[in-house]
Amino acid sequence: MDNYPEDVVGVSVTEAVPLDALLVTVVTADGGLARTTCRFTEGTPPAGPAWGTTYCDDFTSITPPA
């Protein structure tokens, strides 16, 4: 996945509705937030790094403006 933030100190994973994806949100040491969506397929995703690069979008910043 591209745009994975540096200095991640926390991760949250929630199910999207309908239950066809996971929302992965990370928080960085300086309070920045970023999110990606990982979509399920009818098949079983591969184990290891291919999961992220194949089924997940790039991370995007969701930190509100100051």
N, C-alpha and C positions, 0 to 999 in steps of 0.2 A: 504494500500500500504506500502511496506517496503522501507526503505532507504529515507524517507521524510527528507530533511535537516532541521536542527535546524536554528533558527533566520531568517526565510524567511521574506523578506521585500517587495517583489514584485512578481507578477504572470502575465504571459502572456498565453493566450489561442488562438491558431490558428487552422484553419481547414487544415487537411491533404488532399493532392490530390492523388487519387480521394477522394471525400468527404465521406470517410468511417471511419474517426477517428478524434480525436482532439489531438493536441500536446500541452501539458501543460509544460511550462518552468517556473522555479522559480529562483530568485536571492536571495542570503543571504546577511546579513549585511557586511560580509567580501568580497563580490564580487564573491562568488562561484555560479556556474550555474548547475542546474540539470533539467532533462527532463523525462517525462513519456508520453506514448501514451495510449489514451483511445479509444477503438474501439466501434463503433456502432453495434447494432444487429438489426434484423428485428423487434423484439419486443421493447416495451418501457422499458427502464431500470428502476429498482426500485428507489424510492426516498430514500434519506438519505445515510448513510455510505456504504451500500451495493454497491452503484454505483462504488466507487473507488476500493474496494477489488475485485469486480466481473469483471469489464470491463477494468481496467487500469493495465498496467505493473508496475513493481517496478521502482522507480526513479533511474536514473543513472547520474553520474557526467558528464557534458560536458564542464567543465572549462578547457580552454587550459593551457598547461604547462607554467610556468613563464619563 
